[in-house]
Amino acid sequence: MEENRTDKKELFKGIKTMVFALLSLFMGPILLSFAFSKPDDKLYLPLLIIGCAICAMAVFLMFKGIRTIMGSMFKKK
């Protein structure tokens, strides 16, 4: 009889990914708000591009982290 057990190394890897996603979820909108507060500044375009990239990375990391966590819990050995 096979037992389904949580792979702890894989679970911690997924949790670490989710922590980075959480940090990106805060950092991206903060950079975007800095960019939108001064649209005439010379740093407007770089802050806008970096903020959008960090927001996109946060969404990607959330999906990757959730998938890793679910994979560690429900995979059969």
N, CA, C and O atoms as a Maestro MAE file, in Angstrom:
{
 s_m_m2io_version
 :::
 2.0.0
}

f_m_ct {
 s_m_title
 :::
 protein
 m_atom[308] {
  # First column is atom index #
  i_m_mmod_type
  r_m_x_coord
  r_m_y_coord
  r_m_z_coord
  i_m_residue_number
  s_m_chain_name
  s_m_pdb_residue_name
  s_m_pdb_atom_name
  i_m_atomic_number
  :::
  1 25 0.837 -1.174 0.000 1 A "MET " " N  " 7
  2 3 0.000 0.000 0.000 1 A "MET " " CA " 6
  3 2 0.890 1.249 0.000 1 A "MET " " C  " 6
  4 15 1.810 1.375 0.808 1 A "MET " " O  " 8
  5 25 0.596 2.160 -0.918 2 A "GLU " " N  " 7
  6 3 1.375 3.392 -1.019 2 A "GLU " " CA " 6
  7 2 0.811 4.464 -0.108 2 A "GLU " " C  " 6
  8 15 -0.403 4.627 0.019 2 A "GLU " " O  " 8
  9 25 1.703 5.177 0.509 3 A "GLU " " N  " 7
  10 3 1.283 6.298 1.343 3 A "GLU " " CA " 6
  11 2 1.591 7.599 0.625 3 A "GLU " " C  " 6
  12 15 2.668 7.769 0.054 3 A "GLU " " O  " 8
  13 25 0.641 8.506 0.659 4 A "ASN " " N  " 7
  14 3 0.880 9.841 0.140 4 A "ASN " " CA " 6
  15 2 1.397 10.689 1.287 4 A "ASN " " C  " 6
  16 15 0.684 10.936 2.260 4 A "ASN " " O  " 8
  17 25 2.624 11.126 1.171 5 A "ARG " " N  " 7
  18 3 3.219 11.948 2.214 5 A "ARG " " CA " 6
  19 2 3.709 13.239 1.587 5 A "ARG " " C  " 6
  20 15 4.081 13.283 0.415 5 A "ARG " " O  " 8
  21 25 3.699 14.272 2.384 6 A "THR " " N  " 7
  22 3 4.165 15.567 1.915 6 A "THR " " CA " 6
  23 2 5.688 15.571 1.847 6 A "THR " " C  " 6
  24 15 6.369 15.217 2.810 6 A "THR " " O  " 8
  25 25 6.203 15.976 0.702 7 A "ASP " " N  " 7
  26 3 7.643 16.133 0.524 7 A "ASP " " CA " 6
  27 2 8.036 17.470 1.138 7 A "ASP " " C  " 6
  28 15 7.741 18.525 0.576 7 A "ASP " " O  " 8
  29 25 8.692 17.429 2.275 8 A "LYS " " N  " 7
  30 3 8.975 18.648 3.048 8 A "LYS " " CA " 6
  31 2 9.942 19.587 2.327 8 A "LYS " " C  " 6
  32 15 9.786 20.806 2.402 8 A "LYS " " O  " 8
  33 25 10.931 19.040 1.637 9 A "LYS " " N  " 7
  34 3 11.858 19.896 0.897 9 A "LYS " " CA " 6
  35 2 11.129 20.662 -0.201 9 A "LYS " " C  " 6
  36 15 11.364 21.852 -0.411 9 A "LYS " " O  " 8
  37 25 10.255 19.965 -0.885 10 A "GLU " " N  " 7
  38 3 9.474 20.603 -1.956 10 A "GLU " " CA " 6
  39 2 8.498 21.627 -1.382 10 A "GLU " " C  " 6
  40 15 8.275 22.678 -1.984 10 A "GLU " " O  " 8
  41 25 7.921 21.330 -0.235 11 A "LEU " " N  " 7
  42 3 7.002 22.257 0.419 11 A "LEU " " CA " 6
  43 2 7.710 23.544 0.824 11 A "LEU " " C  " 6
  44 15 7.180 24.632 0.598 11 A "LEU " " O  " 8
  45 25 8.901 23.442 1.420 12 A "PHE " " N  " 7
  46 3 9.643 24.638 1.818 12 A "PHE " " CA " 6
  47 2 10.104 25.440 0.608 12 A "PHE " " C  " 6
  48 15 10.197 26.666 0.670 12 A "PHE " " O  " 8
  49 25 10.392 24.752 -0.491 13 A "LYS " " N  " 7
  50 3 10.751 25.445 -1.730 13 A "LYS " " CA " 6
  51 2 9.555 26.270 -2.230 13 A "LYS " " C  " 6
  52 15 9.726 27.404 -2.676 13 A "LYS " " O  " 8
  53 25 8.360 25.703 -2.156 14 A "GLY " " N  " 7
  54 3 7.157 26.430 -2.560 14 A "GLY " " CA " 6
  55 2 6.845 27.597 -1.635 14 A "GLY " " C  " 6
  56 15 6.410 28.655 -2.089 14 A "GLY " " O  " 8
  57 25 7.066 27.407 -0.343 15 A "ILE " " N  " 7
  58 3 6.824 28.500 0.611 15 A "ILE " " CA " 6
  59 2 7.819 29.635 0.383 15 A "ILE " " C  " 6
  60 15 7.456 30.808 0.478 15 A "ILE " " O  " 8
  61 25 9.066 29.292 0.084 16 A "LYS " " N  " 7
  62 3 10.062 30.320 -0.202 16 A "LYS " " CA " 6
  63 2 9.676 31.106 -1.464 16 A "LYS " " C  " 6
  64 15 9.843 32.325 -1.512 16 A "LYS " " O  " 8
  65 25 9.169 30.418 -2.465 17 A "THR " " N  " 7
  66 3 8.712 31.087 -3.680 17 A "THR " " CA " 6
  67 2 7.550 32.025 -3.378 17 A "THR " " C  " 6
  68 15 7.468 33.120 -3.934 17 A "THR " " O  " 8
  69 25 6.649 31.592 -2.492 18 A "MET " " N  " 7
  70 3 5.514 32.443 -2.129 18 A "MET " " CA " 6
  71 2 5.956 33.675 -1.336 18 A "MET " " C  " 6
  72 15 5.333 34.731 -1.449 18 A "MET " " O  " 8
  73 25 7.015 33.559 -0.539 19 A "VAL " " N  " 7
  74 3 7.537 34.721 0.194 19 A "VAL " " CA " 6
  75 2 8.084 35.750 -0.789 19 A "VAL " " C  " 6
  76 15 7.835 36.946 -0.637 19 A "VAL " " O  " 8
  77 25 8.831 35.292 -1.800 20 A "PHE " " N  " 7
  78 3 9.328 36.213 -2.820 20 A "PHE " " CA " 6
  79 2 8.177 36.833 -3.603 20 A "PHE " " C  " 6
  80 15 8.255 38.000 -3.989 20 A "PHE " " O  " 8
  81 25 7.117 36.079 -3.841 21 A "ALA " " N  " 7
  82 3 5.950 36.631 -4.524 21 A "ALA " " CA " 6
  83 2 5.285 37.699 -3.670 21 A "ALA " " C  " 6
  84 15 4.834 38.718 -4.193 21 A "ALA " " O  " 8
  85 25 5.219 37.475 -2.368 22 A "LEU " " N  " 7
  86 3 4.613 38.456 -1.467 22 A "LEU " " CA " 6
  87 2 5.421 39.752 -1.449 22 A "LEU " " C  " 6
  88 15 4.853 40.844 -1.474 22 A "LEU " " O  " 8
  89 25 6.740 39.630 -1.405 23 A "LEU " " N  " 7
  90 3 7.584 40.823 -1.450 23 A "LEU " " CA " 6
  91 2 7.407 41.568 -2.772 23 A "LEU " " C  " 6
  92 15 7.369 42.799 -2.793 23 A "LEU " " O  " 8
  93 25 7.300 40.830 -3.862 24 A "SER " " N  " 7
  94 3 7.092 41.459 -5.170 24 A "SER " " CA " 6
  95 2 5.718 42.099 -5.276 24 A "SER " " C  " 6
  96 15 5.551 43.108 -5.961 24 A "SER " " O  " 8
  97 25 4.735 41.518 -4.603 25 A "LEU " " N  " 7
  98 3 3.390 42.098 -4.630 25 A "LEU " " CA " 6
  99 2 3.352 43.469 -3.976 25 A "LEU " " C  " 6
  100 15 2.524 44.303 -4.341 25 A "LEU " " O  " 8
  101 25 4.228 43.714 -3.025 26 A "PHE " " N  " 7
  102 3 4.281 45.034 -2.398 26 A "PHE " " CA " 6
  103 2 5.219 45.982 -3.146 26 A "PHE " " C  " 6
  104 15 4.920 47.167 -3.295 26 A "PHE " " O  " 8
  105 25 6.347 45.460 -3.613 27 A "MET " " N  " 7
  106 3 7.349 46.321 -4.221 27 A "MET " " CA " 6
  107 2 6.913 46.858 -5.592 27 A "MET " " C  " 6
  108 15 7.200 48.011 -5.912 27 A "MET " " O  " 8
  109 25 6.235 46.056 -6.394 28 A "GLY " " N  " 7
  110 3 5.810 46.485 -7.723 28 A "GLY " " CA " 6
  111 2 4.857 47.675 -7.707 28 A "GLY " " C  " 6
  112 15 5.132 48.676 -8.368 28 A "GLY " " O  " 8
  113 25 3.739 47.602 -6.970 29 A "PRO " " N  " 7
  114 3 2.832 48.757 -6.927 29 A "PRO " " CA " 6
  115 2 3.443 50.004 -6.290 29 A "PRO " " C  " 6
  116 15 3.072 51.123 -6.642 29 A "PRO " " O  " 8
  117 25 4.380 49.817 -5.352 30 A "ILE " " N  " 7
  118 3 5.044 50.989 -4.772 30 A "ILE " " CA " 6
  119 2 5.864 51.706 -5.837 30 A "ILE " " C  " 6
  120 15 5.827 52.933 -5.930 30 A "ILE " " O  " 8
  121 25 6.602 50.945 -6.640 31 A "LEU " " N  " 7
  122 3 7.371 51.572 -7.716 31 A "LEU " " CA " 6
  123 2 6.457 52.220 -8.751 31 A "LEU " " C  " 6
  124 15 6.780 53.284 -9.279 31 A "LEU " " O  " 8
  125 25 5.327 51.593 -9.042 32 A "LEU " " N  " 7
  126 3 4.384 52.189 -9.986 32 A "LEU " " CA " 6
  127 2 3.794 53.487 -9.444 32 A "LEU " " C  " 6
  128 15 3.596 54.440 -10.198 32 A "LEU " " O  " 8
  129 25 3.515 53.531 -8.165 33 A "SER " " N  " 7
  130 3 2.969 54.766 -7.596 33 A "SER " " CA " 6
  131 2 4.014 55.875 -7.597 33 A "SER " " C  " 6
  132 15 3.673 57.041 -7.796 33 A "SER " " O  " 8
  133 25 5.289 55.528 -7.375 34 A "PHE " " N  " 7
  134 3 6.350 56.526 -7.499 34 A "PHE " " CA " 6
  135 2 6.425 57.057 -8.933 34 A "PHE " " C  " 6
  136 15 6.599 58.255 -9.154 34 A "PHE " " O  " 8
  137 25 6.291 56.148 -9.902 35 A "ALA " " N  " 7
  138 3 6.375 56.568 -11.297 35 A "ALA " " CA " 6
  139 2 5.187 57.462 -11.668 35 A "ALA " " C  " 6
  140 15 5.370 58.469 -12.351 35 A "ALA " " O  " 8
  141 25 3.985 57.112 -11.234 36 A "PHE " " N  " 7
  142 3 2.806 57.885 -11.606 36 A "PHE " " CA " 6
  143 2 2.687 59.193 -10.827 36 A "PHE " " C  " 6
  144 15 1.927 60.075 -11.226 36 A "PHE " " O  " 8
  145 25 3.421 59.335 -9.726 37 A "SER " " N  " 7
  146 3 3.338 60.576 -8.960 37 A "SER " " CA " 6
  147 2 4.058 61.729 -9.660 37 A "SER " " C  " 6
  148 15 3.680 62.888 -9.492 37 A "SER " " O  " 8
  149 25 5.092 61.419 -10.443 38 A "LYS " " N  " 7
  150 3 5.835 62.459 -11.161 38 A "LYS " " CA " 6
  151 2 6.043 62.034 -12.614 38 A "LYS " " C  " 6
  152 15 7.119 61.548 -12.963 38 A "LYS " " O  " 8
  153 25 5.031 62.208 -13.465 39 A "PRO " " N  " 7
  154 3 5.184 61.766 -14.865 39 A "PRO " " CA " 6
  155 2 6.155 62.620 -15.691 39 A "PRO " " C  " 6
  156 15 6.581 62.185 -16.762 39 A "PRO " " O  " 8
  157 25 6.512 63.811 -15.228 40 A "ASP " " N  " 7
  158 3 7.437 64.659 -15.979 40 A "ASP " " CA " 6
  159 2 8.896 64.417 -15.600 40 A "ASP " " C  " 6
  160 15 9.793 65.010 -16.200 40 A "ASP " " O  " 8
  161 25 9.143 63.570 -14.628 41 A "ASP " " N  " 7
  162 3 10.495 63.286 -14.174 41 A "ASP " " CA " 6
  163 2 11.219 62.400 -15.192 41 A "ASP " " C  " 6
  164 15 10.584 61.678 -15.962 41 A "ASP " " O  " 8
  165 25 12.550 62.464 -15.187 42 A "LYS " " N  " 7
  166 3 13.329 61.648 -16.132 42 A "LYS " " CA " 6
  167 2 13.324 60.168 -15.765 42 A "LYS " " C  " 6
  168 15 13.638 59.331 -16.613 42 A "LYS " " O  " 8
  169 25 12.974 59.818 -14.515 43 A "LEU " " N  " 7
  170 3 12.914 58.413 -14.104 43 A "LEU " " CA " 6
  171 2 11.537 57.784 -14.290 43 A "LEU " " C  " 6
  172 15 11.301 56.660 -13.848 43 A "LEU " " O  " 8
  173 25 10.628 58.508 -14.942 44 A "TYR " " N  " 7
  174 3 9.257 57.997 -15.108 44 A "TYR " " CA " 6
  175 2 9.239 56.676 -15.872 44 A "TYR " " C  " 6
  176 15 8.683 55.687 -15.394 44 A "TYR " " O  " 8
  177 25 9.839 56.657 -17.045 45 A "LEU " " N  " 7
  178 3 9.786 55.455 -17.882 45 A "LEU " " CA " 6
  179 2 10.529 54.260 -17.268 45 A "LEU " " C  " 6
  180 15 9.987 53.155 -17.273 45 A "LEU " " O  " 8
  181 25 11.760 54.441 -16.734 46 A "PRO " " N  " 7
  182 3 12.412 53.273 -16.107 46 A "PRO " " CA " 6
  183 2 11.640 52.720 -14.912 46 A "PRO " " C  " 6
  184 15 11.538 51.504 -14.753 46 A "PRO " " O  " 8
  185 25 11.092 53.608 -14.064 47 A "LEU " " N  " 7
  186 3 10.314 53.124 -12.917 47 A "LEU " " CA " 6
  187 2 9.046 52.417 -13.372 47 A "LEU " " C  " 6
  188 15 8.636 51.423 -12.771 47 A "LEU " " O  " 8
  189 25 8.430 52.920 -14.420 48 A "LEU " " N  " 7
  190 3 7.215 52.294 -14.943 48 A "LEU " " CA " 6
  191 2 7.506 50.899 -15.481 48 A "LEU " " C  " 6
  192 15 6.759 49.958 -15.210 48 A "LEU " " O  " 8
  193 25 8.573 50.766 -16.231 49 A "ILE " " N  " 7
  194 3 8.936 49.460 -16.807 49 A "ILE " " CA " 6
  195 2 9.325 48.472 -15.709 49 A "ILE " " C  " 6
  196 15 8.886 47.323 -15.723 49 A "ILE " " O  " 8
  197 25 10.142 48.915 -14.764 50 A "ILE " " N  " 7
  198 3 10.571 48.027 -13.675 50 A "ILE " " CA " 6
  199 2 9.382 47.634 -12.799 50 A "ILE " " C  " 6
  200 15 9.272 46.477 -12.393 50 A "ILE " " O  " 8
  201 25 8.495 48.578 -12.503 51 A "GLY " " N  " 7
  202 3 7.314 48.281 -11.688 51 A "GLY " " CA " 6
  203 2 6.389 47.273 -12.355 51 A "GLY " " C  " 6
  204 15 5.879 46.362 -11.702 51 A "GLY " " O  " 8
  205 25 6.175 47.440 -13.662 52 A "CYS " " N  " 7
  206 3 5.328 46.478 -14.391 52 A "CYS " " CA " 6
  207 2 5.976 45.096 -14.443 52 A "CYS " " C  " 6
  208 15 5.290 44.081 -14.318 52 A "CYS " " O  " 8
  209 25 7.288 45.057 -14.625 53 A "ALA " " N  " 7
  210 3 7.987 43.767 -14.668 53 A "ALA " " CA " 6
  211 2 7.920 43.064 -13.313 53 A "ALA " " C  " 6
  212 15 7.749 41.847 -13.253 53 A "ALA " " O  " 8
  213 25 8.053 43.821 -12.233 54 A "ILE " " N  " 7
  214 3 7.982 43.211 -10.899 54 A "ILE " " CA " 6
  215 2 6.570 42.712 -10.612 54 A "ILE " " C  " 6
  216 15 6.407 41.656 -9.999 54 A "ILE " " O  " 8
  217 25 5.547 43.449 -11.042 55 A "CYS " " N  " 7
  218 3 4.165 42.985 -10.852 55 A "CYS " " CA " 6
  219 2 3.909 41.696 -11.632 55 A "CYS " " C  " 6
  220 15 3.266 40.777 -11.125 55 A "CYS " " O  " 8
  221 25 4.413 41.631 -12.867 56 A "ALA " " N  " 7
  222 3 4.256 40.413 -13.663 56 A "ALA " " CA " 6
  223 2 5.010 39.248 -13.035 56 A "ALA " " C  " 6
  224 15 4.520 38.119 -13.027 56 A "ALA " " O  " 8
  225 25 6.203 39.523 -12.508 57 A "MET " " N  " 7
  226 3 6.973 38.479 -11.838 57 A "MET " " CA " 6
  227 2 6.254 37.977 -10.591 57 A "MET " " C  " 6
  228 15 6.323 36.789 -10.274 57 A "MET " " O  " 8
  229 25 5.562 38.872 -9.878 58 A "ALA " " N  " 7
  230 3 4.833 38.468 -8.671 58 A "ALA " " CA " 6
  231 2 3.718 37.494 -9.022 58 A "ALA " " C  " 6
  232 15 3.515 36.502 -8.321 58 A "ALA " " O  " 8
  233 25 2.998 37.769 -10.099 59 A "VAL " " N  " 7
  234 3 1.915 36.862 -10.511 59 A "VAL " " CA " 6
  235 2 2.486 35.508 -10.914 59 A "VAL " " C  " 6
  236 15 1.941 34.466 -10.549 59 A "VAL " " O  " 8
  237 25 3.585 35.525 -11.667 60 A "PHE " " N  " 7
  238 3 4.219 34.275 -12.076 60 A "PHE " " CA " 6
  239 2 4.701 33.474 -10.866 60 A "PHE " " C  " 6
  240 15 4.502 32.261 -10.802 60 A "PHE " " O  " 8
  241 25 5.336 34.154 -9.906 61 A "LEU " " N  " 7
  242 3 5.839 33.470 -8.714 61 A "LEU " " CA " 6
  243 2 4.705 32.907 -7.866 61 A "LEU " " C  " 6
  244 15 4.861 31.855 -7.246 61 A "LEU " " O  " 8
  245 25 3.564 33.596 -7.833 62 A "MET " " N  " 7
  246 3 2.423 33.061 -7.072 62 A "MET " " CA " 6
  247 2 1.941 31.752 -7.679 62 A "MET " " C  " 6
  248 15 1.720 30.779 -6.958 62 A "MET " " O  " 8
  249 25 1.777 31.718 -9.001 63 A "PHE " " N  " 7
  250 3 1.333 30.482 -9.641 63 A "PHE " " CA " 6
  251 2 2.359 29.363 -9.468 63 A "PHE " " C  " 6
  252 15 1.999 28.214 -9.213 63 A "PHE " " O  " 8
  253 25 3.637 29.710 -9.610 64 A "LYS " " N  " 7
  254 3 4.686 28.703 -9.459 64 A "LYS " " CA " 6
  255 2 4.736 28.176 -8.022 64 A "LYS " " C  " 6
  256 15 4.901 26.975 -7.811 64 A "LYS " " O  " 8
  257 25 4.595 29.060 -7.040 65 A "GLY " " N  " 7
  258 3 4.626 28.646 -5.645 65 A "GLY " " CA " 6
  259 2 3.445 27.775 -5.271 65 A "GLY " " C  " 6
  260 15 3.608 26.770 -4.579 65 A "GLY " " O  " 8
  261 25 2.263 28.147 -5.720 66 A "ILE " " N  " 7
  262 3 1.069 27.341 -5.429 66 A "ILE " " CA " 6
  263 2 1.181 25.974 -6.088 66 A "ILE " " C  " 6
  264 15 0.816 24.957 -5.497 66 A "ILE " " O  " 8
  265 25 1.691 25.959 -7.325 67 A "ARG " " N  " 7
  266 3 1.844 24.682 -8.018 67 A "ARG " " CA " 6
  267 2 2.862 23.788 -7.308 67 A "ARG " " C  " 6
  268 15 2.662 22.578 -7.201 67 A "ARG " " O  " 8
  269 25 3.948 24.382 -6.825 68 A "THR " " N  " 7
  270 3 4.967 23.606 -6.109 68 A "THR " " CA " 6
  271 2 4.419 23.064 -4.801 68 A "THR " " C  " 6
  272 15 4.668 21.909 -4.455 68 A "THR " " O  " 8
  273 25 3.683 23.878 -4.076 69 A "ILE " " N  " 7
  274 3 3.103 23.428 -2.805 69 A "ILE " " CA " 6
  275 2 2.086 22.311 -3.034 69 A "ILE " " C  " 6
  276 15 2.087 21.312 -2.315 69 A "ILE " " O  " 8
  277 25 1.231 22.478 -4.021 70 A "MET " " N  " 7
  278 3 0.234 21.439 -4.294 70 A "MET " " CA " 6
  279 2 0.911 20.158 -4.782 70 A "MET " " C  " 6
  280 15 0.475 19.056 -4.450 70 A "MET " " O  " 8
  281 25 1.967 20.304 -5.564 71 A "GLY " " N  " 7
  282 3 2.710 19.129 -6.040 71 A "GLY " " CA " 6
  283 2 3.379 18.383 -4.900 71 A "GLY " " C  " 6
  284 15 3.464 17.155 -4.922 71 A "GLY " " O  " 8
  285 25 3.855 19.119 -3.905 72 A "SER " " N  " 7
  286 3 4.514 18.447 -2.779 72 A "SER " " CA " 6
  287 2 3.509 17.703 -1.905 72 A "SER " " C  " 6
  288 15 3.858 16.721 -1.250 72 A "SER " " O  " 8
  289 25 2.293 18.161 -1.896 73 A "MET " " N  " 7
  290 3 1.276 17.513 -1.045 73 A "MET " " CA " 6
  291 2 0.578 16.341 -1.719 73 A "MET " " C  " 6
  292 15 0.251 15.359 -1.052 73 A "MET " " O  " 8
  293 25 0.347 16.420 -3.003 74 A "PHE " " N  " 7
  294 3 -0.532 15.445 -3.645 74 A "PHE " " CA " 6
  295 2 0.142 14.515 -4.628 74 A "PHE " " C  " 6
  296 15 -0.547 13.713 -5.259 74 A "PHE " " O  " 8
  297 25 1.454 14.576 -4.793 75 A "LYS " " N  " 7
  298 3 2.132 13.620 -5.679 75 A "LYS " " CA " 6
  299 2 2.269 12.278 -4.984 75 A "LYS " " C  " 6
  300 15 2.505 12.201 -3.779 75 A "LYS " " O  " 8
  301 25 2.117 11.236 -5.763 76 A "LYS " " N  " 7
  302 3 2.350 9.891 -5.227 76 A "LYS " " CA " 6
  303 2 3.803 9.533 -5.419 76 A "LYS " " C  " 6
  304 15 4.391 9.829 -6.459 76 A "LYS " " O  " 8
  305 25 4.377 8.906 -4.431 77 A "LYS " " N  " 7
  306 3 5.775 8.494 -4.494 77 A "LYS " " CA " 6
  307 2 5.877 7.123 -5.122 77 A "LYS " " C  " 6
  308 15 6.978 6.591 -5.268 77 A "LYS " " O  " 8
  :::
 }
 m_bond[307] {
  # First column is bond index #
  i_m_from
  i_m_to
  i_m_order
  :::
  1 1 2 1
  2 2 3 1
  3 3 4 2
  4 3 5 1
  5 5 6 1
  6 6 7 1
  7 7 8 2
  8 7 9 1
  9 9 10 1
  10 10 11 1
  11 11 12 2
  12 11 13 1
  13 13 14 1
  14 14 15 1
  15 15 16 2
  16 15 17 1
  17 17 18 1
  18 18 19 1
  19 19 20 2
  20 19 21 1
  21 21 22 1
  22 22 23 1
  23 23 24 2
  24 23 25 1
  25 25 26 1
  26 26 27 1
  27 27 28 2
  28 27 29 1
  29 29 30 1
  30 30 31 1
  31 31 32 2
  32 31 33 1
  33 33 34 1
  34 34 35 1
  35 35 36 2
  36 35 37 1
  37 37 38 1
  38 38 39 1
  39 39 40 2
  40 39 41 1
  41 41 42 1
  42 42 43 1
  43 43 44 2
  44 43 45 1
  45 45 46 1
  46 46 47 1
  47 47 48 2
  48 47 49 1
  49 49 50 1
  50 50 51 1
  51 51 52 2
  52 51 53 1
  53 53 54 1
  54 54 55 1
  55 55 56 2
  56 55 57 1
  57 57 58 1
  58 58 59 1
  59 59 60 2
  60 59 61 1
  61 61 62 1
  62 62 63 1
  63 63 64 2
  64 63 65 1
  65 65 66 1
  66 66 67 1
  67 67 68 2
  68 67 69 1
  69 69 70 1
  70 70 71 1
  71 71 72 2
  72 71 73 1
  73 73 74 1
  74 74 75 1
  75 75 76 2
  76 75 77 1
  77 77 78 1
  78 78 79 1
  79 79 80 2
  80 79 81 1
  81 81 82 1
  82 82 83 1
  83 83 84 2
  84 83 85 1
  85 85 86 1
  86 86 87 1
  87 87 88 2
  88 87 89 1
  89 89 90 1
  90 90 91 1
  91 91 92 2
  92 91 93 1
  93 93 94 1
  94 94 95 1
  95 95 96 2
  96 95 97 1
  97 97 98 1
  98 98 99 1
  99 99 100 2
  100 99 101 1
  101 101 102 1
  102 102 103 1
  103 103 104 2
  104 103 105 1
  105 105 106 1
  106 106 107 1
  107 107 108 2
  108 107 109 1
  109 109 110 1
  110 110 111 1
  111 111 112 2
  112 111 113 1
  113 113 114 1
  114 114 115 1
  115 115 116 2
  116 115 117 1
  117 117 118 1
  118 118 119 1
  119 119 120 2
  120 119 121 1
  121 121 122 1
  122 122 123 1
  123 123 124 2
  124 123 125 1
  125 125 126 1
  126 126 127 1
  127 127 128 2
  128 127 129 1
  129 129 130 1
  130 130 131 1
  131 131 132 2
  132 131 133 1
  133 133 134 1
  134 134 135 1
  135 135 136 2
  136 135 137 1
  137 137 138 1
  138 138 139 1
  139 139 140 2
  140 139 141 1
  141 141 142 1
  142 142 143 1
  143 143 144 2
  144 143 145 1
  145 145 146 1
  146 146 147 1
  147 147 148 2
  148 147 149 1
  149 149 150 1
  150 150 151 1
  151 151 152 2
  152 151 153 1
  153 153 154 1
  154 154 155 1
  155 155 156 2
  156 155 157 1
  157 157 158 1
  158 158 159 1
  159 159 160 2
  160 159 161 1
  161 161 162 1
  162 162 163 1
  163 163 164 2
  164 163 165 1
  165 165 166 1
  166 166 167 1
  167 167 168 2
  168 167 169 1
  169 169 170 1
  170 170 171 1
  171 171 172 2
  172 171 173 1
  173 173 174 1
  174 174 175 1
  175 175 176 2
  176 175 177 1
  177 177 178 1
  178 178 179 1
  179 179 180 2
  180 179 181 1
  181 181 182 1
  182 182 183 1
  183 183 184 2
  184 183 185 1
  185 185 186 1
  186 186 187 1
  187 187 188 2
  188 187 189 1
  189 189 190 1
  190 190 191 1
  191 191 192 2
  192 191 193 1
  193 193 194 1
  194 194 195 1
  195 195 196 2
  196 195 197 1
  197 197 198 1
  198 198 199 1
  199 199 200 2
  200 199 201 1
  201 201 202 1
  202 202 203 1
  203 203 204 2
  204 203 205 1
  205 205 206 1
  206 206 207 1
  207 207 208 2
  208 207 209 1
  209 209 210 1
  210 210 211 1
  211 211 212 2
  212 211 213 1
  213 213 214 1
  214 214 215 1
  215 215 216 2
  216 215 217 1
  217 217 218 1
  218 218 219 1
  219 219 220 2
  220 219 221 1
  221 221 222 1
  222 222 223 1
  223 223 224 2
  224 223 225 1
  225 225 226 1
  226 226 227 1
  227 227 228 2
  228 227 229 1
  229 229 230 1
  230 230 231 1
  231 231 232 2
  232 231 233 1
  233 233 234 1
  234 234 235 1
  235 235 236 2
  236 235 237 1
  237 237 238 1
  238 238 239 1
  239 239 240 2
  240 239 241 1
  241 241 242 1
  242 242 243 1
  243 243 244 2
  244 243 245 1
  245 245 246 1
  246 246 247 1
  247 247 248 2
  248 247 249 1
  249 249 250 1
  250 250 251 1
  251 251 252 2
  252 251 253 1
  253 253 254 1
  254 254 255 1
  255 255 256 2
  256 255 257 1
  257 257 258 1
  258 258 259 1
  259 259 260 2
  260 259 261 1
  261 261 262 1
  262 262 263 1
  263 263 264 2
  264 263 265 1
  265 265 266 1
  266 266 267 1
  267 267 268 2
  268 267 269 1
  269 269 270 1
  270 270 271 1
  271 271 272 2
  272 271 273 1
  273 273 274 1
  274 274 275 1
  275 275 276 2
  276 275 277 1
  277 277 278 1
  278 278 279 1
  279 279 280 2
  280 279 281 1
  281 281 282 1
  282 282 283 1
  283 283 284 2
  284 283 285 1
  285 285 286 1
  286 286 287 1
  287 287 288 2
  288 287 289 1
  289 289 290 1
  290 290 291 1
  291 291 292 2
  292 291 293 1
  293 293 294 1
  294 294 295 1
  295 295 296 2
  296 295 297 1
  297 297 298 1
  298 298 299 1
  299 299 300 2
  300 299 301 1
  301 301 302 1
  302 302 303 1
  303 303 304 2
  304 303 305 1
  305 305 306 1
  306 306 307 1
  307 307 308 2
  :::
 }
}
